[in-house]
Amino acid sequence: MVNDQELWGRIRGGDASAFDSFYRENAPRVQVFLQQFLGNHAAAEDVMQETFAGIWQRPDGFQPERGTLRAYIFGIARKRAAEYWRRQGPSGTSLHQDPVVSDSGYASLLSDMLKRLPHEQRILLWLRAVEGQSYAELAAILDVPAGTVRSRLFAARYQLRKLWLGVKANR
Amino acid sequence: MKCEEAAEFVSAVCDGELIPSDIASHIGNCERCAALLRDFVEISAELRRMASLQVPRTVRPAVWERKRSKLTMMWQKGWETMRIPKLAFAILVMVILALGSGLVITKVRAQGGGSVVMLTIKPEGGEATRCAISSVNPQFGYCGGMTMANSGLLMYEIRVLGSESGRIQLGVRSKFQNHPTGPVTFNITEFAREPQRRYWFEPGQQLDLEVPALGTMAVTGEFMDHMPTRLSIADNNELDPRADELRISSPLLLRDNTTVFDFDGMISIADHNIPAVQVYEPGLGRYIFSLLPLPGAVQAKVADSRISYEIGGHKYQLLTGSPISRAEYAWVLQQPNYRPSQDSTGQRDDQPFSGSVDPKHVGDVVVR
């Protein structure tokens, strides 16, 4: 098992095979993360590729003491997504929204509820609940104190719970 | 305690965080908070299930090709004034070529009263490099370089042979080696036996010089009234280092504010291919500065043109003549017992040298 520092060394050294393995392992999750915020499969795929290509071409930002390499990738993906939104301008909000995979449970409804949360709350909740990023890593990704991560996570959960309970009551 | 005060910590417990004991106790005894916790846990689980449904099994395949930095070496002003002995330089070239990196070594100094021509040399299938030569000062009267062109290696040397009313006569030697395999050595004395072609050159004009087996090498240039700074000649003439660069320019190392070494005029540039620079001073050993961690190395702070670190209770500061790296940290390995004769480079123990080094080969050195 290669640790982050060793893997990063290989990536910096131009080891395309090591980077490709890293890409194949992490890209699907980065893509679905981006899909939550861009709402569009094609856009998420493009931004995901931009994220990994950018890291490959300029491998100079990862600091092991600030978190894992995976956390670093998600942080870059988040920034790329924000840049994407800026590039798209106001018309970007009319991006075609892909339907969530058909499911008899709450997945589709939950996806819709998630979209009703502010961007930062969605990012935070996803990275914590789905990607398991620690508070310290989230603080580094969002550049906020760890205490702020806790309060913002609570706000996101509380907001989502209100929507969640409303839907459950009507089913 | 009110449930509102505990609510934020209910979320934290859901995340596996430890919380103050009084709040933990309240949550355990409060049905409302317990219900909140159950909902949070359920929502988190449902989010993970939703994500699992959406994660694609595969993603678009990608080809990872990094833009290769050009291999360029430049020399100027004569060997005797450089801090690299001829032999060492030749071997340094060999090592660099064997490993495929980029390095720029030059030493120029501002001079007055001379006519300087800043030449741009662009070989077919390669990137442009620059060098400045003086039409009146023989010390700066020539420059040379090695650069990748198509799939081979181009070596060239340009000398000022004379000048008259707005034009200069150039003597050009060039040699192209296609598809070099294995280490390539370069010896300036042997290169001097290559035929020299003479051209009259006027600034603003483009000379298309024929290079056998390669094609052409375009030379353009402009007059300047001074020898430019080193950075204007280096591979990347911007003050800001490239993403993967480590630039050590005119390094001065201080230990507790006392000078350890002073390599005035030396530039060594490492990049992702060979991400470390070594500096050897007889009697002091070798210092390796790397953008990657090395076994036995200490982490150092990089800020603009300074690298700061501590070893054995002593504070070290490496001061350089230009910004070192975009990275915030570097690693420094000091090998006081290192002798060049211990490894395969063949460099002399009594001559200082500097250059890029592959950290993978640092461990090969037997330190006595």
Chai-1 contact restraints between the chains, C-beta under 6 A:
chainA,res_idxA,chainB,res_idxB,connection_type,confidence,min_distance_angstrom,max_distance_angstrom,comment,restraint_id
A,G9,B,L292,contact,1.0,0.0,6.0,A-B,restraint_1
A,R12,B,H272,contact,1.0,0.0,6.0,A-B,restraint_2
A,G14,B,R66,contact,1.0,0.0,6.0,A-B,restraint_3
A,G14,B,H272,contact,1.0,0.0,6.0,A-B,restraint_4
A,A16,B,W64,contact,1.0,0.0,6.0,A-B,restraint_5
A,F19,B,W64,contact,1.0,0.0,6.0,A-B,restraint_6
A,D20,B,W64,contact,1.0,0.0,6.0,A-B,restraint_7
A,A27,B,V59,contact,1.0,0.0,6.0,A-B,restraint_8
A,P28,B,V55,contact,1.0,0.0,6.0,A-B,restraint_9
A,P28,B,P56,contact,1.0,0.0,6.0,A-B,restraint_10
A,P28,B,V59,contact,1.0,0.0,6.0,A-B,restraint_11
A,R29,B,V55,contact,1.0,0.0,6.0,A-B,restraint_12
A,V32,B,A51,contact,1.0,0.0,6.0,A-B,restraint_13
A,V32,B,Q54,contact,1.0,0.0,6.0,A-B,restraint_14
A,V32,B,V55,contact,1.0,0.0,6.0,A-B,restraint_15
A,W56,B,W64,contact,1.0,0.0,6.0,A-B,restraint_16
A,R58,B,A243,contact,1.0,0.0,6.0,A-B,restraint_17
A,D60,B,A243,contact,1.0,0.0,6.0,A-B,restraint_18
A,D60,B,R326,contact,1.0,0.0,6.0,A-B,restraint_19
A,D60,B,A327,contact,1.0,0.0,6.0,A-B,restraint_20
A,V101,B,L53,contact,1.0,0.0,6.0,A-B,restraint_21
A,D103,B,L53,contact,1.0,0.0,6.0,A-B,restraint_22
A,Y106,B,E46,contact,1.0,0.0,6.0,A-B,restraint_23
A,A107,B,M50,contact,1.0,0.0,6.0,A-B,restraint_24
A,A107,B,L53,contact,1.0,0.0,6.0,A-B,restraint_25
A,L110,B,E46,contact,1.0,0.0,6.0,A-B,restraint_26
A,L110,B,M50,contact,1.0,0.0,6.0,A-B,restraint_27
A,A129,B,S44,contact,1.0,0.0,6.0,A-B,restraint_28
A,A129,B,L47,contact,1.0,0.0,6.0,A-B,restraint_29
A,V130,B,L47,contact,1.0,0.0,6.0,A-B,restraint_30
A,V130,B,R48,contact,1.0,0.0,6.0,A-B,restraint_31
A,V130,B,A51,contact,1.0,0.0,6.0,A-B,restraint_32
A,R150,B,A12,contact,1.0,0.0,6.0,A-B,restraint_33
A,S151,B,E8,contact,1.0,0.0,6.0,A-B,restraint_34
A,L153,B,S11,contact,1.0,0.0,6.0,A-B,restraint_35
A,F154,B,E8,contact,1.0,0.0,6.0,A-B,restraint_36
A,F154,B,S11,contact,1.0,0.0,6.0,A-B,restraint_37
A,R157,B,S11,contact,1.0,0.0,6.0,A-B,restraint_38
A,R157,B,F40,contact,1.0,0.0,6.0,A-B,restraint_39
A,L160,B,I43,contact,1.0,0.0,6.0,A-B,restraint_40
A,R161,B,D39,contact,1.0,0.0,6.0,A-B,restraint_41
A,W164,B,I43,contact,1.0,0.0,6.0,A-B,restraint_42
